[in-house]
């Protein structure tokens, strides 16, 4: 079995460690390549911004479950630092530099797990740095000297490839601003390109070995940045296959077409050849070059050897006759579908943490929960900050800012000092707020209109254009300069927020919620359908029907777009975006439930409670250990269709009170004493009210 555990950390609670832009994208794109059956054929697991304890558990579990014929690949992207004695530590989202040994992932722990594992082969890729100088235009990923290879390969059966030597930095691209999307780091981009294009197959045997890949990455990184030198070392013997390659194809060929040509199925390869020929006839030079490479590879193979290859390879033979190519959109997006089909989180425990009026908000790194007047840490659920007035609305993607709304005013707070840094005047109450990818724009919806505010120095200034009206949903992309807008006429528009031009549009009847990720995946859901498009080609990647029989409607997408949070008759439903089916049901009724970015927490406000104070905030946790600090309650808020049957509930309440009054009147007519009359009527009204709330409307 081939398993890959991909770990990326780009946000840190300790300000000592600067935020990185590349790791999340590094892991996502590497996941697409490694999980592709025609390339890596790995069973992958991606962990982004997870706490150190969870990372230790997953590393130990994956390596502990491996057997003698298994290959395990471990990839880590983020900061790397050393302790005073020179031992290497990987920084996690909850690492504190003052207690580095106990709050970071140390290389010695990783080495011990490798040594204890029965896995026949272990490959480690480290995209983090270990000291040295860096040129302008690049961001360093650490600041100390440490020999990572020495610390990781002193054990058995482990091959290590690192982004740099122990006296150098690893680099990620940086510029004045991000125009379209973040880019992978120099090291990881070389790995991805080498595997995806097949160019890393230096000996042209149709397979990319560990040695092939290292030589290719070394050359690519050195040409991109001479100040960075990848290293490779290990104790593995023999030739280790990392991926299939087939015939090397020229760069610039669309990934969709490249996957068709490298498919293990001959029919798909023939379809790819047909499309390639059509593009070459239209004058596409890249397609023409690819066609010549494939024809040359065929001419170099003896006729007796031109049979179905035992492993995936690029197409090397023309189709025998007319063929109808399969739908390109379905075949081209298998890696994207892999992302959409990631498992839906399960929750093991729950409890109450404070009170709020309606909305809860998680920070993007999942370290904070804002609800009511309080911001709380998700570790121990202790209070961090208390508001004097207003409602928390949204965190910026780097979690350094949080927006708070009150009547006719929106205030922006710094989460480092918890002081107000700016405020803007709005019309009436605020309905919706969102930050753009770099925290310089705010979309604020009030009284049916959405205005855009831009950060100018120490103040926020409203833009004259655009102003959106009558919207069903509006979302900034957390990764790229894009804005997604769903209008009342069921149109979905994608905007470039750098030039404020509309990139394109699509539609979904009855659309309620939308989301955008990586600047590439666009998702929308109505009460009947959940659909995902590629934002660059507007091709439908995935479309699924939602069962309406016991379904009240979608609320929001999960942070990774693999989960659709819905309200059902029997509670909060977590549905798979890939097939629309309910994967988990939380038997409760919550207002605007929210899922944390790491999938470890689900929170929402109970719709039930006394009129004179706010309702309880309920939190569900994936691991029971995370429930420490929550106030346990035996019975969560009961699921009820009453949330969508307000008129029915109101009639029931009026009937309950009316019944009590009528009973009191009848008893008065027959000359009962006044106090017993009122008491009997009150008791009857209270019982009827409870029956309406808890029994009749369920």
N, C-alpha and C positions, 0 to 999 in steps of 0.2 A: 504493500500500500504506500502511496505517496501523499504525505501530509505537509502542509505549509502553514505555519503560524506567523502572521504578519502583525507586528506591534508598532504603532506610531503614536508619538506624543508631541503636540505642538502648542499646548497651552499649559501654563504652570501657575499654581497659586502663589508660590514664592517669587516675588518680583526679582530676586537675584538672577533667575533664569529667564532670559528674554524669549518672547513668543516667536515661533517659527511658522512660515507659511507653507512649506513644502510637505511635511510628513504625512498629513491626512491624504493629500492627493497622491503622494508616493505610494502609500499602501493601497489606495483604491485602484490605481492603474496597474500596479503590479499584481493585484488580485485578479484583474480581468485577464491578464496574460497567463499567469500560472494556472488558473482554473479552466482555461480554454482547453478542451480535450485534444484539439489539433496542435497545441503548442506544449504547455506544461503538463496538463492532465493531473494536476494536484487537487486534492480535497483541501480547500483553503478555509482559514478562520482569521478574521480581521478584528483587531482590538485597537480602538482609537481612544486616547486620553483616559485610560483605565487606571485605577489606583494600584499601587505596588503590590498589595496583597493578592488582588485578583490576578495580576500578571504572574506572580509566583505560582499560584494554584494552576493556571492554565499551562504554563511551561512544564511543571511537574507532571500534570495529567497527560499532556500530549506525548512527552517523552516516556513517561511510565507505561503508557498503553502500547507503545511501539514494540514490534517483534523483529526477529533476526532478518527477515527479508524486507523490512520497511525502510523507506527513505523519509527522513524528517528534515524540513527546511525551516529555519528560524530566521526571521528578518526583524531588525530593530532600527527605527528611524527616530532621531531626536537628539537631545543633548547627551554628551558623555563627559564626565568629570572624574578626577581622582581624589582620593583621600590623602591625608598627610603621609601615610606610609606607601603611597604609590599604587594602591589597588584601585581598579577601574569600577566605576558605578555608572549605570544608565539612569538618567533622571526621568521620573514619572510625574504625572500631573500633581500628585500630593507630596512630592519630595520637598524636604526642608533642608537648606544647606547647613543649618546649625546641628542637625541630627542626621547626617547623610547616611550613615551605615544602616540605620533602622528604617529609613523612609525611602530608600532607593533600591533599584534592582542591581545587585552587584554581580560582576563577571564571575566571581568564585562560585556563587550559587548556580549560575547557568552551567558552568563547567562541571559541577558536581552532578547535576541532573543528567548531563550528557554521559558522564562516566557510569552512572547507575543505570542508564537506559539499555535495553536489549536491542535497540535499533541498529541494523547493520551499517547504515550510513547516516550521518548527520551533517548538514550544510548550514553554515551561519553566515548571513550577510549583515554587516553593520554599517549603516549610513549615519555616522556620528563622528565627531572629531576629537583629537587628543593633543592639541597644542600647536604653537608656531605662529608665524605672521600670516597676514592675508592681504591681498591687493584690494584696491578700491572697486566698488561695484559688487562686492560679494559680502555675505553675512557669515561670520564664523558660528560654529555650533558648539564650541566649548573653549576653554582657555587654559588647559593644563597639559603637561606632558605625561603620557602613560602608554605603555606598550601593550596594546590590546591583544595582538596575536599571541604574545607570550602567555598572557593570562587565560586564553581560551583554547589553545591547541596542545597544552601539556597533558591532556587526557587522551582517551582512546577513541578512534573512529570519528574524528571531527575535522572538517575542512572549513576554513574561515576566509572570507573575502571582505576587506574593509574599504571604506571610502578614502582613507588616507593613512600615512604612516604615523608612528607614535609621536612625531615631532611636527605634524602638520595639522591644518584645519580641513574639515570637509566643508563644502560650499553649497549654498542654495542661491538661485537667481534672485536679484533684487534690482529695483529701479525706482524712478520717481513715483510711479504709480502702476497699478495693474490695469491693463487695457481691456483684456478679454477674460483671462482666467489665470489662476496661479499655475506655475510650471513645476514639474518634479525637480528634485535636486539633481546636480550634475551627475553624481554617481548612479542614482536610481534610474534616471532617464537613460543612461547608457545601457543599463541592464534591460530595461523595458524595450528600447529600440532594437537591441541585439536579438532578443527573443522574438519580438513581434515580426520583424522583417526577415529573420533567418540569417542576417549578416554575421552573427556570431559563430556560425558554422564554418570555422576557418579551414578545416580540412575537407569540406564539401562531401561529408559522408552521410548527410541527411539528419544528423543528430548534433546537438550542441552539448558538448561535455563541459565539466567544470573548468578544465584547462582552456578550452576554446573561449568560454565566456570571460574568464579572467583576462586573457590576452586581448580580447576585443574591448572590454571595459577599460583596461589600462590604456590602450591606445586612444580611445575616444576621450577619456577624461584628461589625459595629458595634452591632447590637441586643443581641448576646450579651455583648460586652465593648467599651464605648465607648473604652477605652484602646488598642485595637488597630485599625489602619487598613490593610487590604489595598491593594496598589498594582498597577497594570498599566501596561505600556509596551511598545513594540516597533516594528518596521519592516515588519510584514506589511500588505499592501494587500488590499482586498476582504473578503468575509464568509467567515470560516473556521468550518466546522462542526466542533464538538467531539463532539456526540452527537445522536441522534434524540430527539424528545420526544413527539410526538403530542399528544393532549389532556391538559392538566395535570390530575392526579388528586390528591385530598385526601391530606394526610399521615395516617398511621395505618392505611392499607390494607396488608394483608399483602404482602410482597415477592413471594411465590409467585403471588398473584392479579394483582399489578401486572404481572408479566412475561407472564402469559397475555394480559392486555389489550393489551400493547404488542408482542406477537409479530408478526413480519412475515407469518405464515401466517394466513389468514382463519379457517380452522377452529379454530385455537387461540384466536383472539380471540372467536369465537362461544361457545366453551366457557367462556371467562372471563366473558363476559356472563351466561351461564346461572347460573354459580356466584354471581356478584354479585347477581343477582335473588333467588336463594334466600336469601342472607344478608340482603338488604334486607327480604324478607318475614318473616324471623325477628326483625326489629326492630333489626338492627345499623345504627347511625346513620351510621358511616363509609361503609359500603357503600351506604346510601341516598343520601348526599351524592354519592358517586362516580357512581351511576347517574343522578342528576339532571344532573350535569356532562356526562356522555356524551350524554344525550338532548338537552340544550341545544345541544351542539356539532353534533349531527345536524340539528336544526331550523334552524341557521344556514348550512348548506351547501346550495346550489341542487341540485335533483334531478339535473340533468345532470352535476354534478361528483361525485356519489356513486358512484364507481367504485373499483376496487382501487387503493390509493395506491401511488405509485412507490417509496416508502420506508416503513420501519416506522412505524406510528402506533398509537394506542390504538384499540380497537374502537369503531366508530361506526355499526354497524347491527345490528339484532336478528337472531337466527338464523332462517333461512327455515322450519325445521321441527324435529322432534325430533332431538336430537343427543346422542351419548354422549361425554361429555368424556374426554379422555385421562387416564391416571393422573397425578394432581397431583404425587405425589412425584417422578416421573421428570422432569416438565417444570420443576418449581419449583426444582430444585437444579442447573441447568446451570452456574451460576458455581461451585458447590461441586465439581462434577465437573471443572471446569477446574483447580481446585486439585489434585485427586487425580491428574489426568493430566499434571502437570508432569513433565518429562523426568527419567529415572533417571540419576544421575551415572555417568560413565565414569572409569576410572583408568588412568594412563599409566605409572606407575613404582611400585616397591615397595622395601622394605628393612627392616632389623631395628633396633629401638631398645630395648636392654635386655632384661630378663627379668621375668616375673611368674608367679604361681601359676595364675591362671585368668581373672581379670576385668580389663578395661580400661574407663576412663570418660573421656569428653570433657567439658570444660566447655561450658556452653550457648553461649558466644560462640565456641567452637571454637579458642580461643587456647591451651588447655592439654590435655594428655593425662596422666591418672594411671594408672600401671600398675606393679604390684609395689610397691617401696618409694619410687618416684620420681614426682614431678610434673615434666613437661617442657613447654617451650614448643613449639608447633607451628611456630614460625618458627626454623628451624635445629636444632630438637629438642635444645636444650641443657637440662640439668637445672636446675630451679628450687628443688626442696625434696626432702629425703630423710627418710623415716620411720624411726624406730628400731624400731617394732613396729606390726603391724596391716596391714589391707588397705583401700585406698581403695574407697568404695562409691558416693558420689553428691555432685554439686555442687548448691548451691542455685541457683534460676533466675537470680539476679543474680550468681552465681559468687563471692560474697564469703565463702561458707562451704563447707567440704567435710567429709563424714562419713567417719570411719575406724573400722573394726570390728576387734576382737580378741576373745579368748575372754572371754565374760561382760561385755564392755564396748564401748560405742560412744562415740567421742570426736569432738567437733566442733572443727575448726580454722578460724581466720581465714586467708583467702588473701592478705590485705594484710600481715600480720605473720608468718604461718606459725607461730602459737602456738595452743595448745589453749585454747579459750574456755569449754568445758563438756564434761561427760561424763555418761553414764547407765549404769546396770547393767541387763544383759539376761540372759535365761536361755540359757546355752550359746553356741553359735556363731550369728552373724547370717547369715541367708540373703538378705535383701533390705532395702534402705533407700531412702527417697525423701523429698525436701523438697516442701512445698506451694509455692504461687505466690509468696508473700512471705517464705519462709524462716523462718516462725514455728512450723511444725508438721513433725514427722518421723513417718513410718510405718516401723516396724521389725518385721521378721518373723524369728522364731527359734522353733525347735521347734514349727512348725505353727501358731503364733499370731502375729497382727499387732497390735501395740499402737501407739497414737498418743501422741507426746510433744509437749508445748507449751512454747515458750520463755517463761519467766517471769523477767524481769530477766536475771541472768547464769547462770541454770540452766534445765535442761529437766525438766519435770514430767510424769509419766505420767497420762493421763486414765483415769478409771475406765470410762467408756463413750465410744465403742464399742470392743469388742475383737472382732476378726475371727479366725475359725478355719477351717482347711481351705480355703485360698485357692489358686487357680492363678496368679493375678496380681493386683497392686494398684498403681495409678498415680495420683499427684496430677496435676491439670491444671496445666501450667506458667504459665497465664495468668489463671486465675480460681479462686475458692474452691470447687473441686469435687474429689471423690475417686471413682475408678472401681475397682470390686472385681469380680473374676471368681471364683466359688465352685466347689467341687467338684461341685455338682449342676447345673453348666452355666448358672447364672444370672449375669447381669451387672447390678450395682446401681450407680446414680449417687447420690452423697451430697453435700449442701451442708455444707461444713466450717465454715461460720459458725454455723449452728444445729444441726448434726449431725442433720439429718433426711434421710430417703431421698426423693429426688426422683422416681425411677422405676426401672423394671427392664425388661430384655429378656432374651433367651437366645440361645445359639448352641451346638448340640451339639458336644461335644469341644473347647470353647474352650481355647486355650493362652495367648494373649497379648492384651492390650487396650491402648488408648491414647486420650487425650482431648486436643483442641486447641481453643483459643479459647473454651472453654466451650460450643461449638456442635457440633463433630464428634466422634463417638464411633466408634471402630474396634475390631474384634475379629477374631481369626483362629483357626481350627482347622486340622487337617491337611487338611481337605477344602474349607474355605470361608473367604474373607475378605469382611467385610461392614462397611459404614459407615452409621451412623444420624445423623439430626439429633437433638441432645440436647434440643431444646425441644419437638419434636413426636413424636419416636420413629418418624418415617417413615424407611424404608430409602432411602438416597441411592444406594448402590452395593452390588452383591453379585456376587461372581465365584467360580467353582469353581477349585480348585487341582489341577493334574495330579499324581496320587499315584504314578505309575509309577516315577519316579526322584526321589522327594521324601521327605525325612526329617522335615520339620516346620518351622513358623515359629519364629523366635528373638525378634524384636522388630520394631516399626514404626520407620521413620525419623522424625526430628524433625518433619518437615512432613506426615506421614501419607500421602505419595504413594508411599512405598517400603515393602515388606515384606521384611525380611531373613530368609532361610530357609537351611536346611542341606539340600543335595542330595547325591546319590551322586557328583557330579562337582565338588563344591566349594560355595562360598558363593553363593547365588542372590539377586539383587536383583530382586524381582518388583513389577510395577505393581499398586497397590491397586485401580485402576480396573477392570482386566480379569483380574488374577491371573496374567498371563503373565510368563515370565522375560525380563527386559530385559537383564540382565548376569549373567554367571557368572564368579566369581573362582576360578580353578582351584586351590583350596587347601582345607585342612581347618583351621578355627579354632574355638576354644572361645569361645562368647558374643561373636561379632563385633559391633562397635559402629560406627555411622555418625555423623560429626560433624554439628553443627547446620547448617553451611553447605554440607554435601555434598562438601567437598573432601578428606576423609580417611575411610578405613575401617581399623579396627585390630582385632586379636584376638591371642589367645595360641595358639601351636602346641600341639597335643595330644601331640607327640612330643618326647622329650628324655630325658636321663639321670635316673635316680631320685634322685641326690644333689643336684640343684639345679633351680631353676625353669626353665620353658621360655621360648623366645624370643617376644618381642612383635613381630609383623609389622605393618607399616603400608603401606597403598596410598594413593597421592596422585593427585589429578586432574591437576595440572600438574607436569611434571617438575622445575620450579624448586623446588617444595616438598620435593623429595626430598633437598635439600642438608642434610647432618647425619645422614641415615640410613646405617646400615652396609649396603652393597650385598651381597646374596647371590644367587648365580645361580639356585638352585633353591628355590622356596618350599615350605612343607610340603605334601606330596602329599595330594590329596583321598582320602578313604577311608570306606567304610561301616563300618569297624571301630569307629568311635565309638559306633555303635548295635549292635555285635555283640561285646560284651565277653566273653561266654561263649565265642564262637567263637575269639577271640584267646587267651583263657586256655587253652583246650584245645590250641590250636596250640603255645603256649609249653611247656605240660607235655609235649606229644608231642616237641617238639624236644629238651628236656632228657632225657626218657626214652630217646629214640633214642640220644643220646650215651652214656648210662649202659649201655644194652644193648650198644652197639658195644664199649665198653670192657670189659664182662664177657666178651663172646665172644672178644675179643682176648686177654684174660687166660687164658681156658680153653686157648687154643692156645699158652700159655706165652710170649707176647710180653713184652718188658721192661716194667716198670711205667711208666716215664716216657713212652715212646712210646704206651702204651695210653691213659693219661690225656690226653695231647696230642691223639691222634686223636679220642677221644670229645669233647673240648672243642671242637675245630675243627668237627666234624660238628654239634654242638649249636648253635654260633654261626651256622653257615651256615643251618641249619634255622630258627633264630629270625629271622634277617634275611629269609628267604623268606616266613615267616608275616607279618611286619610290612609288607613292601614289595611283595610279588608276589601272594601268595595272596589276601589280604584287600584288595581295591581297590574 
